[in-house]
Amino acid sequence: MLAPRPAAFFDLDRTLVPVNTGRLFVGHMRKRGELSMGRALQALTWLARYHFALLDIQAVASRVVQVLRGQREDEFAEMCHRWVEDTVLPRLLPEGLRKIESHRKSGQFLAILSTSPSYVVGPVARSLGMHASGATTLEVDKGLFTGRLAGPACYGAGKIHWAESLEKQHRLNLDASWFYTDSYTDLPMLERVNNRVVVNPDPRLRRAARSRGWSIERWV
C-alpha cells in the first residue's frame, strides 16, 4: 500500500486572487437585483469585520444561508459557475499559478481551503486541475437549500476540520503538507502543517510569521 502523500493547500481570497471574492459577489448580487441595499451594506460590514477576525463567522454564515432556503441548488450553482469564470478566474495571480504547478510536478495533492462557499471554491479548484477543495458547505435536501450549513464553516479551526476530512478521504499526510494563506484567522491551519507559507499577509499574520520564523512571500 502506498504511503500517505503530502498536500499543498491554498487559501483563495487575497492569496490565489488579490481580492475578497465575497465582496465581489455582493456587488454581483446587488447588480442582479437579488440583494437589497440594506442587506448589501450589512454583508460588506460583516466582510470588513471578518478581515480583522472580529466576527463569529459560524453564526453569521448560518444566518446568511437562511436567505437561500427553498431555492434550487442547481440554479444557484450554475449562476456561481458563470460568475467564477467571468470574475474570479481572470484575477488569479501568476505567482500562485506557478506554485500550484511546482507542487503538481512534485506529486503533491492539490486543494483549496477557503471560507467561501463550495459553489465558488469548487469551480476555481476544478479550473486549476486540483484534486479537491474544502469550503463552507450548504445543506441540500431534494435539490433545495435547507437554509442550514452542512458542517462547520471553513474558517479558523474549521479549516482543520475540512483538511482532515480530505486527509481521510484521500490518504494524505497532513503533518507533511503545505498551506499558503494571507490571513491571521488561518493561524490554526498554519500550525497544523509543517510547511507554512505566508502570502501577502495582513499585519497580525506578518507579525506572527516573523516571530515564528515562517516564510513570507509577496505574490503579484
C-alpha positions in Angstrom: 0.0 0.0 0.0 1.3 3.4 -0.9 2.3 5.7 1.9 0.1 8.8 2.6 1.2 11.7 0.5 1.5 15.4 1.5 -0.8 18.0 0.2 -0.4 21.6 -0.9 -3.4 23.6 0.4 -4.1 27.1 -0.8 -6.4 29.8 0.6 -8.4 31.6 -2.1 -9.3 35.2 -1.1 -6.2 37.5 -1.0 -4.0 34.6 -1.7 -4.7 33.0 -5.1 -6.6 36.1 -6.0 -5.8 39.6 -4.7 -9.3 40.4 -3.5 -12.0 39.1 -1.3 -14.4 37.3 -3.6 -17.2 37.7 -1.1 -17.1 41.5 -1.7 -17.2 40.9 -5.4 -20.1 38.5 -5.1 -22.1 41.0 -3.0 -21.7 43.5 -5.8 -22.8 40.9 -8.4 -25.9 40.0 -6.5 -26.7 43.7 -6.0 -26.5 44.3 -9.8 -28.8 41.3 -10.4 -31.4 42.9 -8.1 -31.2 39.9 -5.7 -29.8 41.8 -2.8 -31.3 44.9 -1.2 -29.1 47.9 -0.4 -29.6 47.2 3.3 -28.5 43.6 3.0 -25.6 44.6 0.8 -24.3 47.1 3.4 -24.8 44.5 6.2 -22.8 42.0 4.2 -20.0 44.4 3.5 -19.8 45.3 7.2 -19.5 41.6 8.0 -16.8 41.2 5.4 -14.8 44.1 6.9 -15.1 42.6 10.4 -14.2 39.1 9.0 -11.0 40.5 7.6 -10.0 41.7 11.1 -11.2 38.5 12.8 -13.9 40.4 14.7 -16.7 38.2 13.7 -18.3 34.9 14.7 -18.2 33.5 11.2 -20.2 30.3 12.1 -23.1 32.4 13.4 -23.0 34.8 10.5 -22.8 32.1 7.9 -25.7 30.3 9.5 -27.8 33.5 9.2 -26.7 34.2 5.6 -27.6 30.8 4.2 -31.1 31.1 5.5 -31.7 33.6 2.6 -31.3 30.7 0.2 -33.8 28.4 2.0 -36.1 26.8 -0.6 -34.1 27.9 -3.6 -32.9 25.3 -6.2 -29.3 24.3 -5.8 -28.7 23.6 -9.5 -29.7 27.2 -10.5 -27.5 28.8 -7.8 -24.6 26.5 -8.7 -24.9 27.5 -12.4 -25.0 31.2 -11.6 -21.9 30.9 -9.4 -20.1 28.9 -12.0 -20.6 31.6 -14.7 -19.7 34.3 -12.2 -16.4 32.5 -11.3 -15.5 32.2 -14.9 -16.2 35.8 -15.6 -14.9 37.5 -12.4 -12.7 35.2 -10.3 -10.5 33.2 -12.8 -9.2 36.3 -14.6 -7.9 37.6 -11.2 -5.7 34.5 -10.4 -2.2 35.7 -9.5 0.6 34.3 -11.7 2.8 33.5 -8.8 0.1 31.4 -7.3 -0.3 29.5 -10.5 3.4 28.9 -10.6 3.4 27.5 -7.1 0.5 25.2 -8.0 2.4 23.8 -11.0 5.5 23.3 -8.9 3.6 21.2 -6.4 1.9 19.3 -9.1 5.2 18.4 -10.7 6.4 17.2 -7.2 3.4 14.9 -6.9 1.6 16.7 -4.0 -2.2 16.5 -3.6 -3.6 19.9 -4.6 -6.6 21.6 -2.8 -8.1 24.9 -2.0 -9.2 25.6 1.6 -11.5 28.7 1.7 -14.2 30.2 3.8 -16.1 31.0 0.6 -19.0 28.7 -0.4 -18.3 25.5 -2.3 -20.2 26.9 -5.3 -17.4 29.4 -5.7 -14.4 27.4 -4.5 -15.2 24.2 -6.4 -15.2 25.7 -9.9 -11.9 27.5 -9.1 -10.3 24.3 -7.9 -11.5 22.4 -10.9 -10.4 25.0 -13.4 -6.9 24.7 -11.9 -6.9 20.9 -12.2 -6.8 20.5 -8.4 -7.7 17.2 -6.8 -10.3 18.6 -4.3 -11.4 21.6 -2.3 -12.6 22.4 1.2 -15.2 25.1 1.6 -18.2 26.3 3.6 -20.9 23.9 2.5 -24.6 24.4 2.4 -27.1 21.7 3.3 -29.3 20.5 0.4 -32.4 18.3 0.6 -34.1 17.1 -2.6 -32.3 19.6 -4.7 -33.3 22.6 -2.5 -31.3 24.5 0.1 -32.5 23.9 3.6 -31.1 27.2 5.0 -28.5 25.4 7.1 -24.8 24.7 6.9 -23.5 21.2 6.3 -20.7 21.1 8.9 -18.6 23.9 10.2 -17.7 27.0 8.2 -14.3 26.5 6.6 -12.8 29.3 8.7 -10.3 29.3 11.6 -10.2 25.9 13.2 -13.0 24.9 10.7 -10.3 24.7 8.0 -8.6 21.9 10.0 -12.0 20.0 10.0 -12.2 20.1 6.2 -8.5 19.4 5.7 -8.7 16.4 8.0 -11.8 15.2 6.1 -9.7 15.4 2.9 -6.9 13.6 4.7 -9.1 10.6 5.5 -10.7 10.5 2.0 -7.5 10.7 0.0 -4.9 9.2 2.4 -2.9 12.4 2.9 -0.1 13.2 5.3 -1.4 16.4 6.8 1.7 16.9 9.0 4.0 17.0 6.0 1.7 19.2 4.0 1.9 22.9 2.9 -0.5 25.7 3.5 -0.5 29.1 1.7 -2.6 32.0 3.2 -2.7 35.7 3.8 -4.9 35.7 6.9 -4.3 35.7 10.7 -7.6 33.8 11.0 -5.9 30.8 9.4 -3.4 30.5 12.2 -4.9 27.2 13.4 -4.4 25.6 10.0 -0.9 27.1 9.6 0.1 25.5 12.9 -1.5 22.1 11.8 1.0 21.6 8.9 4.8 21.6 8.9 5.3 23.7 5.8 3.7 27.2 6.2 4.0 29.9 3.6 2.5 33.3 4.4 1.4 35.2 1.3 0.7 39.0 1.2 -0.1 38.8 4.9 -2.4 41.0 6.9 -0.5 42.9 9.7 -1.2 40.4 12.5 -0.2 37.4 10.4 3.0 39.2 9.3 4.0 39.8 13.0 3.1 36.2 13.9 5.1 34.8 11.0 8.1 36.9 11.8 8.1 35.8 15.4 7.9 32.1 14.4 10.4 32.3 11.5 7.8 31.3 8.9 8.4 32.1 5.2 6.7 35.3 3.9 6.1 35.8 0.2 4.7 38.6 -1.9 2.6 37.4 -4.9 1.6 39.8 -7.6 
